[in-house]
Amino acid sequence: MFFIAILILTTLMIAGSAAFFSIYGLAQIFTGAFWPVVIMASSLEIGKLVAASYLYRYWEWVGFFRKTYLMLAILVLMGITSAGIFGFLSSAYQEDVMPLEEMETQIVLFEERKIEIKELKQERIGQRARLDAQIDAIPGNHSTNRRKMRDAQKEERAQIDLDLKQFAIELQTVTEEHHKVKKAVIQQKVHTGPIIFIAKALNQPIDNATTWMILLIIFAFDPLAVALTIGANDALIHRKGGSNYMIHKNPEGDVEVSKAEEDATVPDEEPLVVNTAMSVEELEEMLDAINTKHGNDPQVRLQKTLVEEMLAKKKVTERVRNPQKDKE
């Protein structure tokens, strides 16, 4: 019983987590109708697990078309759940990566601005060199002409010096901001460090590596939840006869009731075998034979319950197939 409790608890945890991530992810996709999507997705998640349990428990008594529809519905709902989980995880990834991408864009802009400032600085220096060349072209004995040329260039030279000072200040400011953003990028990469390492190990871009990781998670998440739901049903069905009894189905389709504990007392009679092909009369005769046994034997009670269930189903089947017989 302890293992069954652990199995049920694990199933609830995994199925609940898958449902939460899926519902949140779907609500983020359809943000215009948040609460309606939450209600709809919650209903579908519950319906999926109930449908899987129902189909497993009543597989032999469910019609072909209903069985096919339920199987398709479960598969489609598993796909919807996986899509919701993908939306949730991709949204979380974008929240971590978007600041990093913005800072990397800022770094590129800072680098381009630094190159632009250096080019403008070189342009001003070249302009001043051309002014000096104009003065140097005047012979040295024409000092008056040289002075007049310098006076004519005075305003232009002042603007060049002012521009060079401004370029130096701006270059220093851009360099400092550049270093700050680089430091912030290093800190931000701490949050996305594992996926960056995985991307490098796989020699893939970060987005591709993240996509593969998300796909691996969703392919294991919801299918595991459905499989554990079926496993929990299986464990509860086998628990039906008590902790010392289990119901087995052999390859021929017969249902046998046997004792699980080796040290328990084995009845003198052979284990009861109930064949699904037995008629109503044969089942009634077997039930009469069981009633003659000791009623306090747990195995006898379990055998009786099994035959009664089979007899009731057979009667319903014959009533549906032969309605005229019921009227007679």
C-alpha positions in Angstrom: 0.0 0.0 0.0 2.9 2.3 0.7 4.2 2.0 -2.8 0.7 2.6 -4.2 0.5 5.8 -2.2 3.9 6.9 -3.4 2.8 6.1 -7.0 -0.4 8.1 -6.7 1.5 11.0 -5.1 4.1 11.0 -7.8 1.4 10.9 -10.5 -0.4 13.8 -9.0 2.8 15.9 -8.7 3.9 15.2 -12.3 0.4 15.6 -13.8 -0.2 18.7 -11.7 3.1 20.3 -12.7 2.4 19.5 -16.4 -1.1 21.0 -16.1 0.2 24.1 -14.4 3.0 24.8 -16.9 0.6 24.0 -19.8 -2.2 26.2 -18.5 0.2 29.1 -17.8 1.8 28.7 -21.2 -1.5 28.7 -23.1 -2.7 31.7 -21.1 0.4 33.6 -22.1 -0.3 32.7 -25.8 -3.9 33.9 -25.6 -3.4 36.9 -23.2 -6.6 38.5 -24.5 -8.7 35.9 -22.7 -6.5 34.9 -19.8 -9.1 33.5 -17.3 -11.3 31.8 -19.9 -8.2 30.0 -21.3 -7.2 29.0 -17.7 -10.7 27.5 -17.1 -10.7 25.7 -20.5 -7.2 24.3 -20.2 -7.9 23.1 -16.7 -11.0 21.3 -17.8 -9.1 19.7 -20.7 -6.2 18.5 -18.4 -8.6 16.9 -16.0 -10.6 15.3 -18.9 -7.5 13.9 -20.4 -6.5 12.0 -17.3 -10.0 10.9 -16.6 -10.4 9.7 -20.2 -7.1 7.7 -20.0 -8.2 6.1 -16.7 -11.7 5.3 -18.1 -10.2 3.8 -21.3 -7.8 1.6 -19.4 -10.4 0.4 -16.9 -13.2 -0.4 -19.4 -11.2 -1.2 -22.5 -13.0 -4.4 -23.2 -16.5 -2.9 -22.8 -16.0 0.3 -24.8 -17.1 0.4 -28.4 -14.7 0.7 -31.3 -15.7 4.2 -32.4 -15.8 5.6 -28.8 -12.5 3.9 -28.1 -10.9 5.4 -31.2 -12.2 8.9 -30.4 -11.0 8.8 -26.8 -7.5 7.6 -27.9 -7.3 10.4 -30.5 -8.6 13.0 -28.0 -6.0 11.9 -25.4 -3.2 12.2 -28.0 -4.5 15.6 -29.2 -4.7 16.8 -25.6 -1.2 15.6 -24.9 -0.1 17.7 -27.9 -1.9 20.7 -26.5 -0.3 20.2 -23.1 3.1 19.9 -24.7 2.5 23.1 -26.7 1.5 24.9 -23.5 4.7 23.7 -21.7 6.7 24.8 -24.7 5.2 28.2 -24.5 5.9 28.5 -20.8 9.5 27.4 -21.0 10.2 29.5 -24.2 8.7 32.5 -22.4 11.0 32.0 -19.4 14.0 31.6 -21.7 13.1 34.9 -23.5 12.9 36.7 -20.2 16.4 35.6 -19.4 17.9 36.1 -22.9 16.2 39.4 -23.9 18.2 41.6 -21.5 21.3 39.9 -22.7 20.5 40.5 -26.3 19.7 44.2 -25.5 23.0 44.6 -23.8 24.9 43.0 -26.6 23.2 45.4 -29.0 24.3 48.3 -26.8 27.9 46.9 -26.9 27.8 46.9 -30.7 26.4 50.5 -30.8 29.2 51.6 -28.3 31.9 50.0 -30.5 30.5 51.7 -33.6 30.3 55.0 -31.8 33.9 54.7 -30.7 35.0 54.0 -34.2 33.0 57.0 -35.5 34.5 59.3 -32.8 38.0 58.2 -33.7 37.3 58.8 -37.4 36.0 62.3 -36.7 39.0 63.0 -34.5 41.3 62.0 -37.3 39.3 64.2 -39.7 39.8 67.2 -37.5 43.5 66.5 -37.0 43.8 66.2 -40.8 41.9 69.5 -41.2 44.3 71.3 -38.8 47.3 69.8 -40.7 46.0 71.3 -43.9 45.7 74.7 -42.3 49.3 74.4 -41.1 50.4 73.4 -44.6 48.8 76.5 -46.0 50.8 78.7 -43.6 54.0 76.7 -44.3 53.5 77.3 -48.0 54.1 81.1 -47.5 57.8 82.0 -47.6 59.4 82.8 -44.3 60.3 86.4 -45.3 56.6 87.1 -45.8 55.7 87.2 -42.1 52.9 89.7 -42.6 51.2 87.3 -45.0 51.7 84.4 -42.7 50.2 86.4 -39.8 47.2 87.4 -41.9 46.7 83.7 -42.9 46.8 82.6 -39.3 44.4 85.3 -38.3 42.1 84.2 -41.1 42.3 80.6 -39.8 41.9 81.5 -36.1 38.1 80.8 -36.0 38.4 77.5 -37.8 41.3 76.4 -35.7 39.3 77.3 -32.5 36.4 75.1 -33.7 38.9 72.2 -34.5 40.3 72.4 -31.0 36.9 72.5 -29.4 35.8 69.5 -31.5 38.9 67.6 -30.4 38.2 68.3 -26.8 34.5 67.2 -27.1 35.6 64.1 -29.0 38.0 63.2 -26.2 35.3 63.7 -23.5 32.7 61.7 -25.5 35.2 58.9 -26.2 36.0 58.6 -22.5 32.3 58.5 -21.6 31.4 55.9 -24.3 34.4 53.8 -23.2 33.2 53.8 -19.5 29.6 52.9 -20.5 31.0 50.2 -22.8 32.9 48.6 -19.9 29.8 48.8 -17.6 27.6 47.0 -20.2 30.3 44.4 -20.7 30.3 43.8 -16.9 26.5 43.5 -16.9 26.7 41.0 -19.7 29.0 38.8 -17.7 26.6 39.0 -14.7 23.6 38.2 -16.9 25.4 35.2 -18.5 25.5 33.7 -15.0 21.7 33.1 -15.3 22.0 31.6 -18.8 25.3 30.0 -18.2 24.2 26.3 -18.3 22.4 26.7 -21.7 25.3 28.6 -23.1 27.6 25.8 -22.0 25.3 23.2 -23.6 25.1 25.2 -26.8 28.9 25.4 -27.0 29.2 21.6 -26.3 26.7 20.9 -29.1 28.3 23.5 -31.3 24.9 25.1 -31.8 23.4 28.6 -31.4 21.9 29.2 -28.0 18.4 29.4 -29.5 18.7 26.0 -31.1 20.1 24.4 -28.0 17.3 25.8 -25.9 14.7 24.5 -28.4 16.1 21.0 -28.2 16.2 21.1 -24.4 12.5 22.2 -24.3 11.5 19.5 -26.7 13.2 16.8 -24.6 11.4 18.0 -21.5 7.9 18.1 -23.1 8.4 14.7 -24.8 9.0 13.2 -21.4 6.7 15.3 -19.2 3.1 14.8 -20.2 3.5 11.2 -21.6 5.0 10.3 -18.3 2.0 11.8 -16.5 -0.5 9.8 -18.6 1.6 6.6 -18.2 1.7 7.0 -14.4 -2.0 7.7 -14.3 -2.6 4.4 -16.0 -0.1 2.8 -13.7 -1.9 4.1 -10.6 -5.2 2.7 -12.0 -3.5 -0.6 -12.6 -2.2 -0.7 -9.0 -5.6 0.2 -7.5 -7.3 -2.5 -9.6 -4.8 -5.1 -8.4 -5.4 -3.9 -4.9 -9.1 -4.6 -5.2 -9.1 -7.9 -3.5 -6.9 -6.8 -0.5 -3.2 -6.8 0.1 -2.9 -10.6 -0.1 -4.8 -11.1 -3.4 -4.2 -10.1 -7.0 -6.2 -10.6 -10.1 -4.3 -11.9 -13.1 -5.3 -12.3 -16.7 -3.6 -15.1 -18.6 -2.7 -15.0 -22.3 -5.9 -17.0 -23.2 -8.1 -14.2 -21.8 -9.2 -16.2 -18.7 -9.2 -14.3 -15.4 -7.6 -16.2 -12.5 -7.7 -15.3 -8.8 -4.7 -16.4 -6.9 -3.0 -15.7 -3.6 0.0 -13.4 -3.6 1.8 -14.3 -0.4 3.7 -17.6 -0.6 3.3 -18.3 3.1 -0.5 -18.0 3.2 -2.8 -20.9 3.4 -3.8 -22.4 0.0 -7.3 -23.8 -0.2 -7.8 -27.4 -1.3 -9.8 -26.3 -4.3 -8.0 -25.3 -7.5 -8.1 -21.5 -8.3 -11.3 -20.5 -10.0 -10.9 -19.8 -13.7 -13.6 -17.6 -15.2 -13.7 -17.7 -19.0 -15.2 -14.6 -20.8 -16.9 -17.0 -23.2 -19.0 -18.7 -20.5 -22.8 -18.5 -20.8 -25.2 -17.1 -18.3 -26.3 -20.6 -17.2 -22.7 -21.7 -16.7 -21.9 -18.6 -14.6 -25.1 -19.1 -12.5 -24.1 -22.7 -11.8 -20.6 -21.6 -10.9 -22.1 -19.0 -8.5 -24.2 -21.6 -6.9 -21.1 -23.8 -6.4 -19.3 -20.9 -4.8 -22.1 -20.1 -2.4 -21.7 -23.6 -0.9 -18.2 -22.8 0.1 -17.2 -21.2 3.4 -18.3 -17.6 3.2 -15.5 -16.2 5.5 -12.7 -17.2 3.2 -11.4 -14.0 1.6 -10.4 -15.8 -1.6 -13.9 -17.3 -1.9 -15.5 -13.8 -1.5 -13.2 -12.4 -4.2 -14.1 -15.3 -6.5 -17.8 -14.7 -5.9 -17.5 -11.0 -6.6 -15.7 -11.8 -9.9 -18.3 -14.2 -11.0 -21.2 -11.9 -10.0 -19.6 -9.1 -12.1 -19.2 -11.3 -15.1 -22.7 -12.7 -14.8 -24.2 -9.2 -14.6 -22.3 -8.1 -17.7 -23.4 -11.2 -19.5 -27.1 -10.6 -18.7 -26.9 -7.0 -19.9 -25.2 -8.1 -23.1 -27.9 -10.8 -23.8 -30.7 -8.3 -23.0 -29.3 -5.9 -25.6 -28.8 -8.6 -28.2 -32.1 -10.4 -27.5 -34.7 -7.9 -26.4 -37.6 -10.3 -27.3 -36.3 -12.9 -24.9 -36.7 -10.4 -22.1 -40.3 -9.7 -23.0 -41.2 -13.5 -23.0 
